[in-house]
Amino acid sequence: MVEATNHHTSFGPLRQVEAGLLNVGYADIGPADGRAAVLLHGWPYDIHSYVDIVPLLASAGYRVVVPYLRGFGTTRFLSDETFRNGEQAARSRMPRPMPRTSSGSSSSPPSPRRKASV
């Protein structure tokens, strides 16, 4: 049996920043002038999913930012009046990518130069 010897349990003090409708809690580790690495957790995990990898990235010269996403940790809405829903993802105004076909390629409309196969 192999026992982990470099196990970390926390990031130390977290920072807070007001960002739009939220006050976001985040860990900011590593040199301020390092290349940025932003690590985002998903449900049901939180920033502690990365507690062992962050020190490695920081020691390699990266500035590692790990925010608590909406509904997790110290991230909170600024106003009790803000509309909320149960969706885990925020919606974007960006167009959606074309869905993938079973072969893994993007399904896109046929080119006007060639006939569509039926």
Buried (B, 14 or more C-beta within 10 A) or exposed (E): EEEEEEEBEEBEEBEBEEEEEBBBBBBBBBEEEBEEBEBEBEEEEBBBEBBEBBBEBBEEEBBBBBBBBBBBBBBBBEEEEEEEEEEEEEEEEEEEEEEEEEEEEEEEEEEEEEEEEE
